[in-house]
Amino acid sequence: MDFLNLQDKQLLVLGVANRRSIAWNTAKVLLEAGAKLIYIFKDAELLEKNRPLIGEEAPAFVCNVEDDLDIQKLPENVGKFTDHLDGILHSIAFANYSEGIKPFHQVKKNDFLQAMDISCYSLMNVCNALKEMLSPEASIVTMSISTTKMAAESYGYMGPVKAALDASVVFLAKSLTATVSPRIRVNAVGASPLKTSASAGIPGYVDAYFFAEKATLRHQALETAEAANVVAFLLSNRSSGINAQTLVVDAGMSCNYFDQSIIHPDAN
C-alpha cells in the first residue's frame, strides 16, 4: 500500500508554470501515488504551453484569480470533473519587479495590492468559492518561504506578502474547521530559495540562492523535489495531525547563518 494513501483522491492544483515549478514537481509525486488531478491555469496560453507536460487528456481549465467572475465559476468548472475535492494545492504568487527592487518604503500601492491579491487573498477566495465541494478531511496547502522575519532586499515586498499568507493559513484553518468541517486542514510549506523559473525573475535572487546554499548544513541548496515531497505529505491523510502551520523546509539553513565557512570564506 502506498504510504500517502492518495489513490483516487481528487486534488486541485494551481500554479503549474513549467517542469521546474513546485506545483509540477508536487503533481508528479501525487500522480505516482494514484491521485486524480485537476489543473488550473491563469490563462489559455499558459494552459496550452503546459499541455505536453500535464498530458493531453488531463482535466484543466483557466481561472485568473484576479477576476471575480472566474472565481465564481470555479464550482461549475471543477464540477465538470468531480463532485468533491480532497485537497487543494495553492502554489501561485506574483510581484511586479519591472522597475527593479526599491527600498520598501517606496513600493507602489498598486504593485503591493496586486501581489497581495494574487499571492495571498486568492487562497481565501478560492477556498471560499469551493467550500461546498471540500470533503470532510480535505487538506489545503499553499507555498510560503522559510522565514518572513528577515528583511531580504532581493525579495522586496514579497516578504510582507508571504507573512500575510502565513497568518492567513492560521485564520483560514480556524474558519473552515468552524464552518465547513472540523477535520479540514490548511497548512503552508515554507521553502528556502529554490531554483525555479519564477524565482529567476527576481532581481538579485541568484546571489541570495548561492548564499542560502552555503548556509544549509549540507552546503547544498534545497531541491524543488524536496519541497514538493513535503507538500504531497501535507496533502495526504498521513499528516492529519498537522493544521494551521507553516512547515519550514530549508535543509537547516535557518540555524546556520553564522557558520565559520560563511563568516571566514577565505580561510577555506
RAFENDA-V241591 format. One record per residue. N is the residue number from 0. SS is DSSP state (2 for helix, 1 for strand, 0 for the rest). BURIAL is I if it has 16 or more other C-alpha atoms within 10 Angstrom, else O. Layout:
N_SS_BURIAL + N_SS_BURIAL
This chain:
0_0_O + 1_0_O + 2_0_O + 3_0_I + 4_0_O + 5_0_I + 6_0_O + 7_0_O + 8_0_I + 9_1_I + 10_1_I + 11_1_I + 12_1_I + 13_1_I + 14_0_I + 15_0_I + 16_0_I + 17_0_I + 18_0_O + 19_0_I + 20_0_I + 21_2_I + 22_2_I + 23_2_I + 24_2_I + 25_2_I + 26_2_I + 27_2_I + 28_2_I + 29_2_I + 30_2_O + 31_2_O + 32_0_I + 33_0_I + 34_0_I + 35_1_I + 36_1_I + 37_1_I + 38_1_I + 39_1_I + 40_1_I + 41_0_I + 42_0_O + 43_2_O + 44_2_O + 45_2_O + 46_2_I + 47_2_O + 48_2_O + 49_2_I + 50_2_O + 51_2_O + 52_2_O + 53_2_I + 54_0_O + 55_0_O + 56_0_O + 57_0_O + 58_0_I + 59_1_I + 60_1_I + 61_1_I + 62_0_I + 63_0_I + 64_0_I + 65_0_O + 66_0_O + 67_2_O + 68_2_O + 69_2_O + 70_2_I + 71_2_I + 72_0_O + 73_2_I + 74_2_I + 75_2_O + 76_2_I + 77_2_I + 78_0_O + 79_0_O + 80_0_O + 81_0_I + 82_0_O + 83_0_I + 84_1_I + 85_1_I + 86_1_I + 87_1_I + 88_1_I + 89_1_I + 90_0_I + 91_0_I + 92_0_I + 93_0_I + 94_0_I + 95_0_I + 96_0_O + 97_0_O + 98_0_O + 99_0_O + 100_0_I + 101_0_O + 102_0_O + 103_2_O + 104_2_O + 105_2_O + 106_0_O + 107_0_O + 108_2_O + 109_2_O + 110_2_O + 111_2_I + 112_2_O + 113_2_I + 114_2_I + 115_2_I + 116_2_I + 117_2_I + 118_2_I + 119_2_I + 120_2_I + 121_2_I + 122_2_I + 123_2_I + 124_2_I + 125_2_I + 126_2_I + 127_2_O + 128_2_O + 129_2_I + 130_2_I + 131_2_O + 132_2_I + 133_1_I + 134_1_I + 135_1_I + 136_1_I + 137_1_I + 138_1_I + 139_1_I + 140_1_I + 141_1_I + 142_1_I + 143_1_I + 144_1_I + 145_0_I + 146_0_I + 147_0_I + 148_0_O + 149_0_O + 150_0_O + 151_0_O + 152_2_I + 153_2_I + 154_2_I + 155_0_I + 156_0_I + 157_2_I + 158_2_I + 159_2_I + 160_2_I + 161_2_I + 162_2_I + 163_2_I + 164_2_I + 165_2_I + 166_2_O + 167_2_I + 168_2_I + 169_2_I + 170_2_O + 171_2_I + 172_2_I + 173_2_I + 174_2_O + 175_2_I + 176_2_I + 177_2_O + 178_2_O + 179_0_O + 180_0_I + 181_0_O + 182_0_I + 183_0_I + 184_1_I + 185_1_I + 186_1_I + 187_1_I + 188_1_I + 189_1_I + 190_1_I + 191_0_I + 192_0_I + 193_0_I + 194_0_I + 195_0_I + 196_2_O + 197_2_I + 198_2_I + 199_2_O + 200_0_O + 201_0_I + 202_0_I + 203_0_O + 204_2_I + 205_2_I + 206_2_O + 207_2_I + 208_2_I + 209_2_O + 210_2_I + 211_2_I + 212_2_I + 213_2_I + 214_2_I + 215_0_I + 216_0_I + 217_0_O + 218_0_O + 219_0_O + 220_0_I + 221_0_I + 222_0_I + 223_2_I + 224_2_I + 225_2_I + 226_2_I + 227_2_I + 228_2_I + 229_2_I + 230_2_I + 231_2_I + 232_2_I + 233_2_I + 234_2_I + 235_0_I + 236_2_I + 237_2_O + 238_2_O + 239_0_I + 240_0_O + 241_0_O + 242_0_I + 243_0_I + 244_0_I + 245_1_I + 246_1_I + 247_1_I + 248_1_I + 249_0_I + 250_0_I + 251_0_I + 252_2_I + 253_2_I + 254_2_O + 255_0_O + 256_0_I + 257_0_O + 258_0_O + 259_2_O + 260_2_O + 261_2_O + 262_2_O + 263_0_O + 264_2_O + 265_2_O + 266_2_O + 267_0_O
